[in-house]
Structures are given as structure tokens and as C-alpha cells.
């Protein structure tokens, strides 16, 4: 005779929340039931070795039965089973599936749940209008049937069951078209296959099911349909096998299959940690970023497993932003399935794992840089800008972790070098790390500021990405050597005799310089003579602070800050014949100095690779000055 019992108060609340509020991914009910079945088998196997009351089994298995006619789905196992007392304690209360903190989260209806956390057995009520459990334990002479519609009560009655183990039968809810709930799909073979592949592929015991197959017989036109029991899971995760036993092709194929890439990964990291922290990680660096890598739609993160059971598709905290290109997974027995997304984000164990993984990725990249420079260059060309942004991000909080991973081409070399290598090969008298900014090497080498650098024989880093300028502002120095832009480094590159010569010439031509500065007062902050120019007649440089390159980048921002402008300085080469011509113009007709000042400024802009502010006015001025020059010669 069946006994009717009341659920505990907390269980009633949980069941109500389970059905009506919590899960956005109802499909995880199957993962939970399979995980419980696997645990029951493990328990039976362990006890069979130590307790003569518990017989062992040669073939442990989890079996799934589908009955479309009766709309039922059954999960069977030959695990330890349950006594009547255990049925009450395990299925009549929240038991270990809900700590006080966890339940408080549910009462607050914090619905940002992992889709994906396990309160085990209770998840069945998300898809079932009634759940029936038939079970037999080696510690009880009788078998029992537990039955409930997931409301206020449940019943327990004696039943007939020959074998030790548990059968959980879900009588599925009717489909709800209005709310787009299709419960019938959980009776479909393909759905069951995909859910097991997604969540339970690495359960260590075979998950079996009768499946329909076809075979073509010689004497028949149409294929014959038959059923066959098939194991649906692979059981042993590739990351749990010994590294020495895994071929590179196996890892490559696993990566391409699991992460939807058609190319082999550039680099693979397989690591296992045991001790106070226990986990296995299998990490991949793709050869190329995915198409949406730089969009808001891209989601970083690693797959998170606990004992081979997937609990989250993409766990963001496991990989830092500056290594967000890394794909892969982490499997830790220290993590519980019974955890919400918010609780998972604050899990200490997970934070420790994340810290270890970050160090491991950095270590692997350093080894690659040192031992396989060709492969590292391929990596850096794909993801170097992410490392640079990582240095700049969070006000440079991560710069010390990343500064040795970035590389640059230079004015002397087309090969990438590290900052440490730059320091190692610079002359002892060189007191700064020089850099020059432009769209490519050719345009940078054409800059007038290069003259002094070439004369000194120094080397400059080439900054050809927009992030470079921002990065260097945060980095500031490397190995106590400051960074300095060539456009702000005249004092370093000009010797003392040249400086004195320039000072004297500025005094001699003070009136001309004053006139030029007045003519360009709305465009530049100063006009001065240059000691760095050797061949070019003019150049545009900046004072301390914002550079012209950074000003250009900020101008392109949709919400560009107001009043942000570089301090522009027009420098003239006092030894160039153009300066001599300016002196003659100033002596003969001071009004024409304004025209020449405008011409020089626009010439400097063109050399700088920037657009002329008023092309038509500039063109008209050029024509007029050429006509006037021809008249002067004719006269």
C-alpha cells in the first residue's frame, strides 16, 4: 500500500521555482539524471570491493528508454539503488543540492543561473508532469516505487524489481505552443544524442540507448529498419589521457570539432595540476582570430567541466581579457555542479585555477618566443594588438605581465624584436627607447625627423598600429629606460655644438621667426629652427603631452573629448635653401611672409601624412606664388 508524504517546505519552494522560474535551459535535466546515475554506479563499485553485501557487476551502464506512445523517458542504472529511508531523505528534501546561501539566491529570484547547475533530481520536473522512481538497494530486502507530480506530496510503495539499481521515468508535459515549449523533442533520438554529446560525453560509464538503423538487403528495393543498442558517449575525455598517448592529429581534430574551426590550432597546451588545487586544462591558440573577434558579439571563455560533466559552455573569468584569444577547457573535480553563475564567479577555487591558467599561458608564450620565433611571430601578427591593448587597459595594471611578450619591427630591421632585445643592442650612450609612428615602415623612414637618428646610428621602434601610442604612454619605460618619440627627442639627438649654432641663428633671425609665428598663430604654438633636420626643409613636431598621431586617433572617436589637441611646433631647417629664400622674402616684402608661412605649414602637414585643411586655398596660393616668382625672374 502506498504511503503519501509531504515534501519539506524548502523542497516545495524549490520545485515551484524549478518549474516556473529558474532554468532557461530545461534540457539540462538529462545531464543531471545521468550524473546522478553515474555517481550511483561509482558508489556501488566502491562498496562492492569493501562490503560483501554489495555484489559487483561486470558491465555497469546507464540505459535510456524512449516511449513515444506514452510520452515517457526513462533513465536506468545498475548503481547502488536506494532504500525506503534513502528515498525519503534524498528525494523528499533538498539534501545536498541546496545550501542555505543557494536557496536564498533562489528566493530572491536571481534568474541568472548557469543553465547548467545541478540540483539533480529536481530538474526532472521542468519537463515532466509526473516522475516515477523504481529502485532497489542491496541493503533492503524490498524494492520501492517513488511517485510525485512535483507539487505538495509524493508517495512511496513497495514494488517488484529484480535487479539492484534505479529507474527514473519522466512522463513528459504536453507541448505548449503558446509559450513555445516543445517537450516532445526529448523523445527524439537526435535530441538525446546531441544532449549527451554536449553535456555527458565524458561520463566514464557507457550511456546506451536503442536506436533505429537501416540496412539495404539485396532482394529488397527499400532499406530495412531495425533497432540496435548503441553507446552514445565516448567516456574517456581526451584531456584525461596520458599526454604521451595522444597524437597531435587527435588534439587537432578534437580542437576543430569542438571549437568549429577548419584549421589546426597554432599551439596547444595540455596541463594537469594536482595537490591543493586539482584540475586539467586543454588550451588552444587558433591560427587566426574568428570573424567576430573584434565585435561585441564575441564571447571569451573556456568550457568548464567537473569530473567530465560540462557545467558551463563559456566561463569568462577563467581566461583574462588580454588572453581572450585562447580557447579550450578546464576540468576540475574540486568544483561542484550545484552552483549558480553568480556563486561560480566568486568561487575561490575557480579564481585560483584562473590565476594558474593565466601564468601557464604566459609561460607557454615566452617559451614559444624563445624557442620557436617563427611560430611566435605568426602568433604575434594575429594577436599582438590584443597584448598591446592589455598593457594599456586598466591603467596599465597588467603591463608587467605583458611587456616582454610584445615585439616591434625597427628602422634597422624587418624582423620583430622584443623590448629586451632592443635594450641589449642599443649603444651605451643612448639614453632612451626611441619610437616613430606612421602607417608603415616606408612612410616612417621618409619622415624628416629620421635625419638625426640616421646620423647618430640609432634604432627606433616602428609604431604602425593605433594602440601603440596609447600603450607606450602607460608603459612609460622599460628596464628603467624611458620611451621617447622622435618628434619629441631633438635634445637627445643633436650635439652641443649644433645646439649652440641653432640658438645663435634663432637670435639672428628672430624677427623672421616672430613673423612666421604670428602668421600661423591659429595653427601652431611655436615656430623655431631645428637642429635635427639634415635634408628636409621643414617638419611638424609636438611638445610634451599629446602627439599628433594620438590626436588623429582621438579625432576619429564618435565621442571624442573636447579641447584635446596636440601642441604643434613648426620647425625649419636653417641650412636649407628654402630658409635662405624666406629671409629674402622677409627683407623685401614682409606681407608675403604670410603666404610662405601658410605654404610651409601645409607642406609640413603633407610630409606628416595628414590632410591639408583647405586644399583649394592651398592650390590657389601655389599657383599665385609660382606666377609671382616667374614675374620676378622676368623682371
PyMOL commands that set and color helices and strands:
alter all, ss='L'
color gray80, all
select helices_A, chain A and resi 9-22+28-50+84-91+95-97+100-107+120-126+183-187+189-199+238-240+243-245+248-259+316-318+321-323+341-345+348-371+373-396+399-402+419-425+441-445+450-456+466-475+486-488+490-493+496-508+510-519+548-555+577-588+590-607+615-634
alter helices_A, ss='H'
color red, helices_A
select strands_A, chain A and resi 3-6+61-67+72-77+128-136+143-148+153-159+165-172+206-215+224-231+267-273+279-285+302-306+309-315+326-331+407-408+417-418+432-437+460-463+477-478+481-485+526-530+538-542+568-573
alter strands_A, ss='S'
color yellow, strands_A
deselect
rebuild
show_as cartoon
